């Protein structure tokens, strides 16, 4: 995908489930995350946004927030993996 992006200047938005999102994050193929967060507690039966990913807190990828905005009761956040910690 990197060579395609460089060749065609592609912007790709992928709306997907947690399993594919987790696989892309583990493979370091995510340049930017766009997240909608709702102020609710879902409990331990909720599905994670990145399934199959279990980083210890000390090694968890850090994100740099580019943009955040309230959208009704929710919050929209755009963030990129922090340089030097690109495990996501």
C-alpha positions as CSV (number, residue, x, y, z in Angstrom):
1,X,0.0,0.0,0.0
2,X,2.9,2.4,0.7
3,X,4.1,2.2,-2.9
4,X,0.5,2.8,-4.2
5,X,0.1,5.8,-1.9
6,X,3.4,7.3,-3.1
7,X,2.5,6.6,-6.7
8,X,-1.1,7.7,-6.7
9,X,-1.2,10.0,-3.6
10,X,-4.0,7.8,-2.2
11,X,-6.1,8.6,0.9
12,X,-7.9,5.5,2.1
13,X,-10.6,5.4,4.7
14,X,-11.3,2.0,6.0
15,X,-14.5,1.5,8.1
16,X,-14.2,-1.9,9.6
17,X,-14.7,-4.2,12.5
18,X,-12.2,-4.7,15.4
19,X,-10.7,-7.9,14.0
20,X,-9.4,-6.3,10.8
21,X,-8.6,-3.1,12.5
22,X,-6.4,-5.0,15.0
23,X,-4.7,-6.9,12.2
24,X,-3.9,-3.7,10.4
25,X,-2.6,-2.0,13.6
26,X,-0.4,-5.0,14.4
27,X,1.0,-4.9,10.9
28,X,1.8,-1.2,11.3
29,X,-0.4,-0.3,8.3
30,X,-2.4,2.4,10.0
31,X,-1.2,6.0,9.4
32,X,-4.1,7.7,11.1
33,X,-7.0,6.7,13.4
34,X,-10.5,8.3,13.2
35,X,-12.5,7.4,16.3
36,X,-15.9,8.3,17.6
37,X,-16.1,7.8,21.4
38,X,-19.3,7.8,23.3
39,X,-19.4,8.6,27.0
40,X,-20.8,5.2,28.1
41,X,-19.4,2.2,30.0
42,X,-20.0,-1.0,28.1
43,X,-18.6,-3.5,30.5
44,X,-16.5,-6.6,29.9
45,X,-18.8,-8.1,27.2
46,X,-18.2,-5.2,24.8
47,X,-16.1,-5.8,21.7
48,X,-12.8,-3.9,21.6
49,X,-12.1,-1.5,18.7
50,X,-8.8,-3.4,18.1
51,X,-9.4,-7.1,18.6
52,X,-6.5,-9.5,18.9
53,X,-4.1,-6.8,20.2
54,X,-2.7,-7.0,23.7
55,X,0.1,-4.6,24.4
56,X,1.4,-4.2,27.9
57,X,0.7,-0.7,29.1
58,X,4.4,0.2,29.0
59,X,4.7,-0.8,25.3
60,X,1.3,0.3,24.2
61,X,1.5,2.6,21.1
62,X,1.0,6.3,21.9
63,X,-1.1,8.5,19.6
64,X,-0.7,12.1,18.8
65,X,-4.1,13.8,18.7
66,X,-4.5,15.9,15.5
67,X,-8.1,16.9,16.0
68,X,-10.9,16.4,18.4
69,X,-14.5,17.7,18.3
70,X,-17.7,17.2,20.1
71,X,-20.4,15.7,17.9
72,X,-23.6,15.7,19.8
73,X,-22.9,13.6,23.0
74,X,-20.0,11.9,21.3
75,X,-16.4,13.0,20.7
76,X,-14.6,12.6,17.4
77,X,-10.8,12.1,17.6
78,X,-8.3,12.0,14.8
79,X,-4.9,10.7,15.9
80,X,-1.6,9.4,14.4
81,X,0.8,6.8,15.9
82,X,3.6,8.8,17.6
83,X,6.9,8.8,15.8
84,X,9.3,6.3,17.4
85,X,6.5,4.3,19.0
86,X,4.8,3.1,15.8
87,X,3.5,-0.2,17.0
88,X,-0.1,0.8,16.0
